[in-house]
Amino acid sequence: MEEQELYPLINTLEAARKRKRRLVVPIVPPVRNRVKELEEEHTLLGKELRNFRSITQEYALQAGSCAQCKALYDLLVEFGNELVLHIHLENNVLFPKVVAVEKELENRSLFGR
């Protein structure tokens, strides 16, 4: 949903804001609704990541584990760290900015009605 729907809408909102042009129709449902859905998805992903870390005992290998198991756990740690960063950047940087742009356009009556 992010790449196919949300990011193109962000580009549309930002272009309208920069040009101070009206959008022909308001975006329905509003971007803030899509953002809320993604934040809820991020919450679930965080829970799943914590559960996976618990199941693997924080990626602790058993004595005598093979090199492939170590490589897998290393990749899982890297994936988990990148996922946490991705969620942080979207929830705390990108999403608040795009919701603010949408509100700005609504307040300036730059949405076509």
PDB file as gemmi writes it, atoms N, CA and C in Angstrom:
CRYST1    1.000    1.000    1.000  90.00  90.00  90.00 P 1                      
ATOM      1  N   MET A   1       0.822  -1.191   0.000  1.00  0.00           N  
ATOM      2  CA  MET A   1       0.000   0.000   0.000  1.00  0.00           C  
ATOM      3  C   MET A   1       0.865   1.254   0.000  1.00  0.00           C  
ATOM      4  N   GLU A   2       1.985   1.199   0.701  1.00  0.00           N  
ATOM      5  CA  GLU A   2       2.835   2.383   0.778  1.00  0.00           C  
ATOM      6  C   GLU A   2       3.318   2.821  -0.604  1.00  0.00           C  
ATOM      7  N   GLU A   3       3.969   1.894  -1.305  1.00  0.00           N  
ATOM      8  CA  GLU A   3       4.581   2.240  -2.581  1.00  0.00           C  
ATOM      9  C   GLU A   3       3.557   2.474  -3.684  1.00  0.00           C  
ATOM     10  N   GLN A   4       2.476   1.713  -3.665  1.00  0.00           N  
ATOM     11  CA  GLN A   4       1.508   1.794  -4.753  1.00  0.00           C  
ATOM     12  C   GLN A   4       0.449   2.858  -4.546  1.00  0.00           C  
ATOM     13  N   GLU A   5       0.161   3.198  -3.306  1.00  0.00           N  
ATOM     14  CA  GLU A   5      -0.940   4.118  -3.050  1.00  0.00           C  
ATOM     15  C   GLU A   5      -0.509   5.366  -2.282  1.00  0.00           C  
ATOM     16  N   LEU A   6       0.095   5.168  -1.110  1.00  0.00           N  
ATOM     17  CA  LEU A   6       0.377   6.310  -0.244  1.00  0.00           C  
ATOM     18  C   LEU A   6       1.433   7.248  -0.823  1.00  0.00           C  
ATOM     19  N   TYR A   7       2.558   6.715  -1.256  1.00  0.00           N  
ATOM     20  CA  TYR A   7       3.629   7.583  -1.752  1.00  0.00           C  
ATOM     21  C   TYR A   7       3.208   8.406  -2.968  1.00  0.00           C  
ATOM     22  N   PRO A   8       2.478   7.848  -3.940  1.00  0.00           N  
ATOM     23  CA  PRO A   8       1.980   8.697  -5.035  1.00  0.00           C  
ATOM     24  C   PRO A   8       1.038   9.797  -4.536  1.00  0.00           C  
ATOM     25  N   LEU A   9       0.212   9.505  -3.521  1.00  0.00           N  
ATOM     26  CA  LEU A   9      -0.660  10.536  -2.967  1.00  0.00           C  
ATOM     27  C   LEU A   9       0.147  11.627  -2.274  1.00  0.00           C  
ATOM     28  N   ILE A  10       1.209  11.224  -1.601  1.00  0.00           N  
ATOM     29  CA  ILE A  10       2.088  12.222  -0.968  1.00  0.00           C  
ATOM     30  C   ILE A  10       2.670  13.138  -2.026  1.00  0.00           C  
ATOM     31  N   ASN A  11       3.115  12.572  -3.127  1.00  0.00           N  
ATOM     32  CA  ASN A  11       3.656  13.391  -4.223  1.00  0.00           C  
ATOM     33  C   ASN A  11       2.604  14.348  -4.763  1.00  0.00           C  
ATOM     34  N   THR A  12       1.356  13.908  -4.898  1.00  0.00           N  
ATOM     35  CA  THR A  12       0.274  14.756  -5.388  1.00  0.00           C  
ATOM     36  C   THR A  12      -0.001  15.899  -4.421  1.00  0.00           C  
ATOM     37  N   LEU A  13      -0.055  15.579  -3.128  1.00  0.00           N  
ATOM     38  CA  LEU A  13      -0.285  16.620  -2.121  1.00  0.00           C  
ATOM     39  C   LEU A  13       0.841  17.646  -2.101  1.00  0.00           C  
ATOM     40  N   GLU A  14       2.061  17.159  -2.136  1.00  0.00           N  
ATOM     41  CA  GLU A  14       3.208  18.067  -2.085  1.00  0.00           C  
ATOM     42  C   GLU A  14       3.259  18.960  -3.322  1.00  0.00           C  
ATOM     43  N   ALA A  15       2.957  18.411  -4.486  1.00  0.00           N  
ATOM     44  CA  ALA A  15       2.949  19.213  -5.717  1.00  0.00           C  
ATOM     45  C   ALA A  15       1.874  20.288  -5.637  1.00  0.00           C  
ATOM     46  N   ALA A  16       0.713  19.938  -5.121  1.00  0.00           N  
ATOM     47  CA  ALA A  16      -0.363  20.930  -4.978  1.00  0.00           C  
ATOM     48  C   ALA A  16       0.035  22.013  -3.978  1.00  0.00           C  
ATOM     49  N   ARG A  17       0.677  21.614  -2.903  1.00  0.00           N  
ATOM     50  CA  ARG A  17       1.101  22.598  -1.896  1.00  0.00           C  
ATOM     51  C   ARG A  17       2.128  23.551  -2.469  1.00  0.00           C  
ATOM     52  N   LYS A  18       3.106  23.012  -3.186  1.00  0.00           N  
ATOM     53  CA  LYS A  18       4.173  23.857  -3.740  1.00  0.00           C  
ATOM     54  C   LYS A  18       3.637  24.839  -4.773  1.00  0.00           C  
ATOM     55  N   ARG A  19       2.709  24.386  -5.598  1.00  0.00           N  
ATOM     56  CA  ARG A  19       2.179  25.255  -6.661  1.00  0.00           C  
ATOM     57  C   ARG A  19       0.985  26.080  -6.211  1.00  0.00           C  
ATOM     58  N   LYS A  20       0.553  25.809  -4.989  1.00  0.00           N  
ATOM     59  CA  LYS A  20      -0.635  26.482  -4.452  1.00  0.00           C  
ATOM     60  C   LYS A  20      -1.806  26.327  -5.411  1.00  0.00           C  
ATOM     61  N   ARG A  21      -1.915  25.120  -5.933  1.00  0.00           N  
ATOM     62  CA  ARG A  21      -3.003  24.791  -6.852  1.00  0.00           C  
ATOM     63  C   ARG A  21      -4.022  23.948  -6.127  1.00  0.00           C  
ATOM     64  N   ARG A  22      -5.211  23.964  -6.668  1.00  0.00           N  
ATOM     65  CA  ARG A  22      -6.277  23.144  -6.118  1.00  0.00           C  
ATOM     66  C   ARG A  22      -6.205  21.750  -6.698  1.00  0.00           C  
ATOM     67  N   LEU A  23      -6.547  20.795  -5.875  1.00  0.00           N  
ATOM     68  CA  LEU A  23      -6.749  19.447  -6.376  1.00  0.00           C  
ATOM     69  C   LEU A  23      -8.163  19.399  -6.934  1.00  0.00           C  
ATOM     70  N   VAL A  24      -8.342  18.714  -8.019  1.00  0.00           N  
ATOM     71  CA  VAL A  24      -9.653  18.682  -8.650  1.00  0.00           C  
ATOM     72  C   VAL A  24     -10.707  18.106  -7.708  1.00  0.00           C  
ATOM     73  N   VAL A  25     -10.331  17.060  -6.995  1.00  0.00           N  
ATOM     74  CA  VAL A  25     -11.230  16.471  -6.001  1.00  0.00           C  
ATOM     75  C   VAL A  25     -10.416  16.189  -4.744  1.00  0.00           C  
ATOM     76  N   PRO A  26     -11.072  16.216  -3.605  1.00  0.00           N  
ATOM     77  CA  PRO A  26     -10.334  15.838  -2.399  1.00  0.00           C  
ATOM     78  C   PRO A  26      -9.949  14.364  -2.470  1.00  0.00           C  
ATOM     79  N   ILE A  27      -8.894  14.020  -1.788  1.00  0.00           N  
ATOM     80  CA  ILE A  27      -8.457  12.633  -1.744  1.00  0.00           C  
ATOM     81  C   ILE A  27      -9.359  11.907  -0.754  1.00  0.00           C  
ATOM     82  N   VAL A  28     -10.030  10.873  -1.249  1.00  0.00           N  
ATOM     83  CA  VAL A  28     -10.969  10.125  -0.424  1.00  0.00           C  
ATOM     84  C   VAL A  28     -10.567   8.667  -0.436  1.00  0.00           C  
ATOM     85  N   PRO A  29     -10.387   8.012   0.668  1.00  0.00           N  
ATOM     86  CA  PRO A  29     -10.380   8.599   1.995  1.00  0.00           C  
ATOM     87  C   PRO A  29      -9.144   9.464   2.182  1.00  0.00           C  
ATOM     88  N   PRO A  30      -9.193  10.366   3.142  1.00  0.00           N  
ATOM     89  CA  PRO A  30      -8.041  11.249   3.360  1.00  0.00           C  
ATOM     90  C   PRO A  30      -6.757  10.467   3.637  1.00  0.00           C  
ATOM     91  N   VAL A  31      -5.647  11.077   3.320  1.00  0.00           N  
ATOM     92  CA  VAL A  31      -4.346  10.456   3.547  1.00  0.00           C  
ATOM     93  C   VAL A  31      -4.178  10.101   5.016  1.00  0.00           C  
ATOM     94  N   ARG A  32      -4.685  10.943   5.898  1.00  0.00           N  
ATOM     95  CA  ARG A  32      -4.525  10.668   7.330  1.00  0.00           C  
ATOM     96  C   ARG A  32      -5.181   9.337   7.717  1.00  0.00           C  
ATOM     97  N   ASN A  33      -6.238   8.925   7.012  1.00  0.00           N  
ATOM     98  CA  ASN A  33      -6.843   7.615   7.287  1.00  0.00           C  
ATOM     99  C   ASN A  33      -5.914   6.491   6.865  1.00  0.00           C  
ATOM    100  N   ARG A  34      -5.264   6.652   5.715  1.00  0.00           N  
ATOM    101  CA  ARG A  34      -4.313   5.651   5.254  1.00  0.00           C  
ATOM    102  C   ARG A  34      -3.116   5.573   6.209  1.00  0.00           C  
ATOM    103  N   VAL A  35      -2.677   6.730   6.669  1.00  0.00           N  
ATOM    104  CA  VAL A  35      -1.558   6.784   7.619  1.00  0.00           C  
ATOM    105  C   VAL A  35      -1.926   6.031   8.889  1.00  0.00           C  
ATOM    106  N   LYS A  36      -3.132   6.230   9.377  1.00  0.00           N  
ATOM    107  CA  LYS A  36      -3.570   5.540  10.595  1.00  0.00           C  
ATOM    108  C   LYS A  36      -3.536   4.026  10.385  1.00  0.00           C  
ATOM    109  N   GLU A  37      -3.999   3.558   9.224  1.00  0.00           N  
ATOM    110  CA  GLU A  37      -3.964   2.126   8.925  1.00  0.00           C  
ATOM    111  C   GLU A  37      -2.531   1.599   8.949  1.00  0.00           C  
ATOM    112  N   LEU A  38      -1.621   2.347   8.354  1.00  0.00           N  
ATOM    113  CA  LEU A  38      -0.222   1.915   8.320  1.00  0.00           C  
ATOM    114  C   LEU A  38       0.403   1.940   9.705  1.00  0.00           C  
ATOM    115  N   GLU A  39       0.065   2.925  10.514  1.00  0.00           N  
ATOM    116  CA  GLU A  39       0.582   2.960  11.883  1.00  0.00           C  
ATOM    117  C   GLU A  39       0.094   1.745  12.667  1.00  0.00           C  
ATOM    118  N   GLU A  40      -1.154   1.355  12.448  1.00  0.00           N  
ATOM    119  CA  GLU A  40      -1.680   0.150  13.106  1.00  0.00           C  
ATOM    120  C   GLU A  40      -0.940  -1.089  12.611  1.00  0.00           C  
ATOM    121  N   GLU A  41      -0.663  -1.133  11.311  1.00  0.00           N  
ATOM    122  CA  GLU A  41       0.113  -2.248  10.756  1.00  0.00           C  
ATOM    123  C   GLU A  41       1.514  -2.281  11.359  1.00  0.00           C  
ATOM    124  N   HIS A  42       2.120  -1.111  11.512  1.00  0.00           N  
ATOM    125  CA  HIS A  42       3.454  -1.026  12.110  1.00  0.00           C  
ATOM    126  C   HIS A  42       3.438  -1.542  13.548  1.00  0.00           C  
ATOM    127  N   THR A  43       2.372  -1.237  14.286  1.00  0.00           N  
ATOM    128  CA  THR A  43       2.246  -1.734  15.654  1.00  0.00           C  
ATOM    129  C   THR A  43       2.219  -3.261  15.667  1.00  0.00           C  
ATOM    130  N   LEU A  44       1.453  -3.838  14.753  1.00  0.00           N  
ATOM    131  CA  LEU A  44       1.395  -5.303  14.664  1.00  0.00           C  
ATOM    132  C   LEU A  44       2.742  -5.891  14.269  1.00  0.00           C  
ATOM    133  N   LEU A  45       3.430  -5.251  13.335  1.00  0.00           N  
ATOM    134  CA  LEU A  45       4.751  -5.730  12.941  1.00  0.00           C  
ATOM    135  C   LEU A  45       5.725  -5.683  14.117  1.00  0.00           C  
ATOM    136  N   GLY A  46       5.656  -4.626  14.899  1.00  0.00           N  
ATOM    137  CA  GLY A  46       6.512  -4.522  16.083  1.00  0.00           C  
ATOM    138  C   GLY A  46       6.248  -5.656  17.061  1.00  0.00           C  
ATOM    139  N   LYS A  47       4.968  -5.996  17.253  1.00  0.00           N  
ATOM    140  CA  LYS A  47       4.621  -7.105  18.147  1.00  0.00           C  
ATOM    141  C   LYS A  47       5.157  -8.424  17.596  1.00  0.00           C  
ATOM    142  N   GLU A  48       5.020  -8.620  16.296  1.00  0.00           N  
ATOM    143  CA  GLU A  48       5.519  -9.851  15.677  1.00  0.00           C  
ATOM    144  C   GLU A  48       7.041  -9.945  15.795  1.00  0.00           C  
ATOM    145  N   LEU A  49       7.717  -8.837  15.618  1.00  0.00           N  
ATOM    146  CA  LEU A  49       9.171  -8.824  15.738  1.00  0.00           C  
ATOM    147  C   LEU A  49       9.589  -9.172  17.171  1.00  0.00           C  
ATOM    148  N   ARG A  50       8.912  -8.575  18.156  1.00  0.00           N  
ATOM    149  CA  ARG A  50       9.215  -8.897  19.559  1.00  0.00           C  
ATOM    150  C   ARG A  50       8.935 -10.372  19.847  1.00  0.00           C  
ATOM    151  N   ASN A  51       7.850 -10.894  19.296  1.00  0.00           N  
ATOM    152  CA  ASN A  51       7.516 -12.307  19.488  1.00  0.00           C  
ATOM    153  C   ASN A  51       8.603 -13.199  18.876  1.00  0.00           C  
ATOM    154  N   PHE A  52       9.045 -12.853  17.679  1.00  0.00           N  
ATOM    155  CA  PHE A  52      10.083 -13.642  17.015  1.00  0.00           C  
ATOM    156  C   PHE A  52      11.378 -13.605  17.805  1.00  0.00           C  
ATOM    157  N   ARG A  53      11.714 -12.431  18.348  1.00  0.00           N  
ATOM    158  CA  ARG A  53      12.927 -12.335  19.165  1.00  0.00           C  
ATOM    159  C   ARG A  53      12.801 -13.184  20.421  1.00  0.00           C  
ATOM    160  N   SER A  54      11.607 -13.239  20.975  1.00  0.00           N  
ATOM    161  CA  SER A  54      11.372 -14.065  22.159  1.00  0.00           C  
ATOM    162  C   SER A  54      11.505 -15.552  21.830  1.00  0.00           C  
ATOM    163  N   ILE A  55      10.909 -15.956  20.730  1.00  0.00           N  
ATOM    164  CA  ILE A  55      10.964 -17.366  20.312  1.00  0.00           C  
ATOM    165  C   ILE A  55      12.409 -17.815  20.100  1.00  0.00           C  
ATOM    166  N   THR A  56      13.219 -16.934  19.527  1.00  0.00           N  
ATOM    167  CA  THR A  56      14.618 -17.284  19.240  1.00  0.00           C  
ATOM    168  C   THR A  56      15.543 -16.950  20.406  1.00  0.00           C  
ATOM    169  N   GLN A  57      14.952 -16.540  21.530  1.00  0.00           N  
ATOM    170  CA  GLN A  57      15.722 -16.134  22.704  1.00  0.00           C  
ATOM    171  C   GLN A  57      16.766 -15.086  22.331  1.00  0.00           C  
ATOM    172  N   GLU A  58      16.262 -14.027  21.686  1.00  0.00           N  
ATOM    173  CA  GLU A  58      17.110 -12.910  21.221  1.00  0.00           C  
ATOM    174  C   GLU A  58      18.198 -13.406  20.267  1.00  0.00           C  
ATOM    175  N   TYR A  59      17.807 -14.332  19.406  1.00  0.00           N  
ATOM    176  CA  TYR A  59      18.702 -14.868  18.365  1.00  0.00           C  
ATOM    177  C   TYR A  59      19.926 -15.573  18.950  1.00  0.00           C  
ATOM    178  N   ALA A  60      19.734 -16.203  20.094  1.00  0.00           N  
ATOM    179  CA  ALA A  60      20.828 -16.953  20.720  1.00  0.00           C  
ATOM    180  C   ALA A  60      20.942 -18.315  20.050  1.00  0.00           C  
ATOM    181  N   LEU A  61      22.093 -18.620  19.537  1.00  0.00           N  
ATOM    182  CA  LEU A  61      22.331 -19.914  18.896  1.00  0.00           C  
ATOM    183  C   LEU A  61      22.644 -20.973  19.941  1.00  0.00           C  
ATOM    184  N   GLN A  62      22.211 -22.170  19.659  1.00  0.00           N  
ATOM    185  CA  GLN A  62      22.553 -23.283  20.533  1.00  0.00           C  
ATOM    186  C   GLN A  62      23.997 -23.687  20.264  1.00  0.00           C  
ATOM    187  N   ALA A  63      24.621 -24.267  21.243  1.00  0.00           N  
ATOM    188  CA  ALA A  63      26.000 -24.741  21.075  1.00  0.00           C  
ATOM    189  C   ALA A  63      26.049 -25.724  19.910  1.00  0.00           C  
ATOM    190  N   GLY A  64      27.057 -25.569  19.080  1.00  0.00           N  
ATOM    191  CA  GLY A  64      27.238 -26.465  17.949  1.00  0.00           C  
ATOM    192  C   GLY A  64      26.400 -26.124  16.731  1.00  0.00           C  
ATOM    193  N   SER A  65      25.760 -24.943  16.722  1.00  0.00           N  
ATOM    194  CA  SER A  65      24.966 -24.548  15.559  1.00  0.00           C  
ATOM    195  C   SER A  65      25.870 -24.356  14.350  1.00  0.00           C  
ATOM    196  N   CYS A  66      25.313 -24.654  13.189  1.00  0.00           N  
ATOM    197  CA  CYS A  66      26.097 -24.566  11.957  1.00  0.00           C  
ATOM    198  C   CYS A  66      26.277 -23.109  11.521  1.00  0.00           C  
ATOM    199  N   ALA A  67      27.190 -22.921  10.584  1.00  0.00           N  
ATOM    200  CA  ALA A  67      27.489 -21.580  10.070  1.00  0.00           C  
ATOM    201  C   ALA A  67      26.274 -20.967   9.371  1.00  0.00           C  
ATOM    202  N   GLN A  68      25.463 -21.798   8.722  1.00  0.00           N  
ATOM    203  CA  GLN A  68      24.272 -21.276   8.054  1.00  0.00           C  
ATOM    204  C   GLN A  68      23.268 -20.725   9.061  1.00  0.00           C  
ATOM    205  N   CYS A  69      23.169 -21.381  10.222  1.00  0.00           N  
ATOM    206  CA  CYS A  69      22.274 -20.877  11.265  1.00  0.00           C  
ATOM    207  C   CYS A  69      22.759 -19.527  11.780  1.00  0.00           C  
ATOM    208  N   LYS A  70      24.059 -19.402  11.985  1.00  0.00           N  
ATOM    209  CA  LYS A  70      24.608 -18.116  12.422  1.00  0.00           C  
ATOM    210  C   LYS A  70      24.347 -17.043  11.378  1.00  0.00           C  
ATOM    211  N   ALA A  71      24.559 -17.371  10.106  1.00  0.00           N  
ATOM    212  CA  ALA A  71      24.316 -16.408   9.030  1.00  0.00           C  
ATOM    213  C   ALA A  71      22.839 -16.003   9.002  1.00  0.00           C  
ATOM    214  N   LEU A  72      21.946 -16.968   9.173  1.00  0.00           N  
ATOM    215  CA  LEU A  72      20.514 -16.670   9.190  1.00  0.00           C  
ATOM    216  C   LEU A  72      20.178 -15.732  10.342  1.00  0.00           C  
ATOM    217  N   TYR A  73      20.652 -16.019  11.534  1.00  0.00           N  
ATOM    218  CA  TYR A  73      20.361 -15.173  12.680  1.00  0.00           C  
ATOM    219  C   TYR A  73      20.946 -13.773  12.489  1.00  0.00           C  
ATOM    220  N   ASP A  74      22.133 -13.693  11.916  1.00  0.00           N  
ATOM    221  CA  ASP A  74      22.718 -12.378  11.632  1.00  0.00           C  
ATOM    222  C   ASP A  74      21.831 -11.581  10.692  1.00  0.00           C  
ATOM    223  N   LEU A  75      21.311 -12.239   9.672  1.00  0.00           N  
ATOM    224  CA  LEU A  75      20.410 -11.568   8.723  1.00  0.00           C  
ATOM    225  C   LEU A  75      19.098 -11.164   9.396  1.00  0.00           C  
ATOM    226  N   LEU A  76      18.597 -12.007  10.276  1.00  0.00           N  
ATOM    227  CA  LEU A  76      17.372 -11.673  10.999  1.00  0.00           C  
ATOM    228  C   LEU A  76      17.562 -10.461  11.908  1.00  0.00           C  
ATOM    229  N   VAL A  77      18.710 -10.393  12.551  1.00  0.00           N  
ATOM    230  CA  VAL A  77      19.018  -9.222  13.385  1.00  0.00           C  
ATOM    231  C   VAL A  77      19.063  -7.967  12.515  1.00  0.00           C  
ATOM    232  N   GLU A  78      19.751  -8.055  11.389  1.00  0.00           N  
ATOM    233  CA  GLU A  78      19.843  -6.914  10.471  1.00  0.00           C  
ATOM    234  C   GLU A  78      18.462  -6.503   9.970  1.00  0.00           C  
ATOM    235  N   PHE A  79      17.655  -7.482   9.571  1.00  0.00           N  
ATOM    236  CA  PHE A  79      16.300  -7.194   9.101  1.00  0.00           C  
ATOM    237  C   PHE A  79      15.492  -6.499  10.192  1.00  0.00           C  
ATOM    238  N   GLY A  80      15.554  -7.032  11.412  1.00  0.00           N  
ATOM    239  CA  GLY A  80      14.809  -6.432  12.519  1.00  0.00           C  
ATOM    240  C   GLY A  80      15.228  -4.994  12.777  1.00  0.00           C  
ATOM    241  N   ASN A  81      16.521  -4.727  12.749  1.00  0.00           N  
ATOM    242  CA  ASN A  81      17.013  -3.362  12.954  1.00  0.00           C  
ATOM    243  C   ASN A  81      16.533  -2.430  11.846  1.00  0.00           C  
ATOM    244  N   GLU A  82      16.573  -2.898  10.605  1.00  0.00           N  
ATOM    245  CA  GLU A  82      16.119  -2.069   9.482  1.00  0.00           C  
ATOM    246  C   GLU A  82      14.617  -1.840   9.535  1.00  0.00           C  
ATOM    247  N   LEU A  83      13.859  -2.855   9.954  1.00  0.00           N  
ATOM    248  CA  LEU A  83      12.414  -2.702  10.087  1.00  0.00           C  
ATOM    249  C   LEU A  83      12.072  -1.668  11.155  1.00  0.00           C  
ATOM    250  N   VAL A  84      12.753  -1.724  12.277  1.00  0.00           N  
ATOM    251  CA  VAL A  84      12.509  -0.746  13.345  1.00  0.00           C  
ATOM    252  C   VAL A  84      12.826   0.666  12.855  1.00  0.00           C  
ATOM    253  N   LEU A  85      13.919   0.839  12.133  1.00  0.00           N  
ATOM    254  CA  LEU A  85      14.267   2.153  11.588  1.00  0.00           C  
ATOM    255  C   LEU A  85      13.221   2.621  10.586  1.00  0.00           C  
ATOM    256  N   HIS A  86      12.793   1.735   9.701  1.00  0.00           N  
ATOM    257  CA  HIS A  86      11.768   2.055   8.703  1.00  0.00           C  
ATOM    258  C   HIS A  86      10.486   2.536   9.385  1.00  0.00           C  
ATOM    259  N   ILE A  87      10.036   1.785  10.374  1.00  0.00           N  
ATOM    260  CA  ILE A  87       8.813   2.150  11.096  1.00  0.00           C  
ATOM    261  C   ILE A  87       8.985   3.484  11.797  1.00  0.00           C  
ATOM    262  N   HIS A  88      10.125   3.686  12.431  1.00  0.00           N  
ATOM    263  CA  HIS A  88      10.382   4.960  13.113  1.00  0.00           C  
ATOM    264  C   HIS A  88      10.324   6.132  12.135  1.00  0.00           C  
ATOM    265  N   LEU A  89      11.009   6.017  11.012  1.00  0.00           N  
ATOM    266  CA  LEU A  89      11.043   7.122  10.047  1.00  0.00           C  
ATOM    267  C   LEU A  89       9.659   7.436   9.496  1.00  0.00           C  
ATOM    268  N   GLU A  90       8.894   6.407   9.209  1.00  0.00           N  
ATOM    269  CA  GLU A  90       7.549   6.675   8.693  1.00  0.00           C  
ATOM    270  C   GLU A  90       6.646   7.253   9.773  1.00  0.00           C  
ATOM    271  N   ASN A  91       6.583   6.603  10.931  1.00  0.00           N  
ATOM    272  CA  ASN A  91       5.660   7.048  11.978  1.00  0.00           C  
ATOM    273  C   ASN A  91       6.008   8.411  12.554  1.00  0.00           C  
ATOM    274  N   ASN A  92       7.305   8.706  12.684  1.00  0.00           N  
ATOM    275  CA  ASN A  92       7.718   9.917  13.397  1.00  0.00           C  
ATOM    276  C   ASN A  92       8.222  11.047  12.522  1.00  0.00           C  
ATOM    277  N   VAL A  93       8.482  10.773  11.248  1.00  0.00           N  
ATOM    278  CA  VAL A  93       8.977  11.822  10.352  1.00  0.00           C  
ATOM    279  C   VAL A  93       8.012  12.017   9.177  1.00  0.00           C  
ATOM    280  N   LEU A  94       7.874  10.989   8.348  1.00  0.00           N  
ATOM    281  CA  LEU A  94       7.087  11.113   7.124  1.00  0.00           C  
ATOM    282  C   LEU A  94       5.601  11.339   7.392  1.00  0.00           C  
ATOM    283  N   PHE A  95       4.983  10.472   8.176  1.00  0.00           N  
ATOM    284  CA  PHE A  95       3.540  10.548   8.368  1.00  0.00           C  
ATOM    285  C   PHE A  95       3.084  11.870   8.978  1.00  0.00           C  
ATOM    286  N   PRO A  96       3.734  12.373  10.032  1.00  0.00           N  
ATOM    287  CA  PRO A  96       3.294  13.674  10.558  1.00  0.00           C  
ATOM    288  C   PRO A  96       3.403  14.797   9.526  1.00  0.00           C  
ATOM    289  N   LYS A  97       4.444  14.747   8.692  1.00  0.00           N  
ATOM    290  CA  LYS A  97       4.598  15.798   7.680  1.00  0.00           C  
ATOM    291  C   LYS A  97       3.499  15.738   6.635  1.00  0.00           C  
ATOM    292  N   VAL A  98       3.176  14.543   6.160  1.00  0.00           N  
ATOM    293  CA  VAL A  98       2.162  14.443   5.117  1.00  0.00           C  
ATOM    294  C   VAL A  98       0.774  14.785   5.657  1.00  0.00           C  
ATOM    295  N   VAL A  99       0.490  14.432   6.885  1.00  0.00           N  
ATOM    296  CA  VAL A  99      -0.794  14.800   7.487  1.00  0.00           C  
ATOM    297  C   VAL A  99      -0.867  16.321   7.630  1.00  0.00           C  
ATOM    298  N   ALA A 100       0.231  16.951   7.983  1.00  0.00           N  
ATOM    299  CA  ALA A 100       0.261  18.411   8.101  1.00  0.00           C  
ATOM    300  C   ALA A 100       0.030  19.074   6.745  1.00  0.00           C  
ATOM    301  N   VAL A 101       0.616  18.535   5.683  1.00  0.00           N  
ATOM    302  CA  VAL A 101       0.409  19.097   4.345  1.00  0.00           C  
ATOM    303  C   VAL A 101      -1.053  18.951   3.946  1.00  0.00           C  
ATOM    304  N   GLU A 102      -1.624  17.796   4.212  1.00  0.00           N  
ATOM    305  CA  GLU A 102      -3.036  17.593   3.878  1.00  0.00           C  
ATOM    306  C   GLU A 102      -3.910  18.600   4.619  1.00  0.00           C  
ATOM    307  N   LYS A 103      -3.650  18.792   5.908  1.00  0.00           N  
ATOM    308  CA  LYS A 103      -4.428  19.766   6.692  1.00  0.00           C  
ATOM    309  C   LYS A 103      -4.238  21.181   6.159  1.00  0.00           C  
ATOM    310  N   GLU A 104      -2.994  21.499   5.784  1.00  0.00           N  
ATOM    311  CA  GLU A 104      -2.719  22.823   5.224  1.00  0.00           C  
ATOM    312  C   GLU A 104      -3.537  23.057   3.959  1.00  0.00           C  
ATOM    313  N   LEU A 105      -3.583  22.058   3.089  1.00  0.00           N  
ATOM    314  CA  LEU A 105      -4.362  22.194   1.859  1.00  0.00           C  
ATOM    315  C   LEU A 105      -5.847  22.348   2.168  1.00  0.00           C  
ATOM    316  N   GLU A 106      -6.331  21.597   3.138  1.00  0.00           N  
ATOM    317  CA  GLU A 106      -7.738  21.721   3.517  1.00  0.00           C  
ATOM    318  C   GLU A 106      -8.021  23.109   4.088  1.00  0.00           C  
ATOM    319  N   ASN A 107      -7.133  23.592   4.947  1.00  0.00           N  
ATOM    320  CA  ASN A 107      -7.330  24.906   5.584  1.00  0.00           C  
ATOM    321  C   ASN A 107      -7.242  26.058   4.586  1.00  0.00           C  
ATOM    322  N   ARG A 108      -6.441  25.895   3.553  1.00  0.00           N  
ATOM    323  CA  ARG A 108      -6.292  26.952   2.550  1.00  0.00           C  
ATOM    324  C   ARG A 108      -7.328  26.813   1.438  1.00  0.00           C  
ATOM    325  N   SER A 109      -8.237  25.880   1.596  1.00  0.00           N  
ATOM    326  CA  SER A 109      -9.253  25.614   0.573  1.00  0.00           C  
ATOM    327  C   SER A 109      -8.627  25.313  -0.769  1.00  0.00           C  
ATOM    328  N   LEU A 110      -7.536  24.545  -0.741  1.00  0.00           N  
ATOM    329  CA  LEU A 110      -6.892  24.163  -1.995  1.00  0.00           C  
ATOM    330  C   LEU A 110      -7.426  22.840  -2.518  1.00  0.00           C  
ATOM    331  N   PHE A 111      -8.386  22.266  -1.820  1.00  0.00           N  
ATOM    332  CA  PHE A 111      -9.063  21.101  -2.353  1.00  0.00           C  
ATOM    333  C   PHE A 111     -10.254  21.600  -3.159  1.00  0.00           C  
ATOM    334  N   GLY A 112     -10.434  21.067  -4.336  1.00  0.00           N  
ATOM    335  CA  GLY A 112     -11.619  21.416  -5.125  1.00  0.00           C  
ATOM    336  C   GLY A 112     -12.878  20.902  -4.443  1.00  0.00           C  
ATOM    337  N   ARG A 113     -13.903  21.635  -4.491  1.00  0.00           N  
ATOM    338  CA  ARG A 113     -15.176  21.221  -3.866  1.00  0.00           C  
ATOM    339  C   ARG A 113     -16.290  21.350  -4.861  1.00  0.00           C  
TER     340      ARG A 113                                                      
END                                                                             
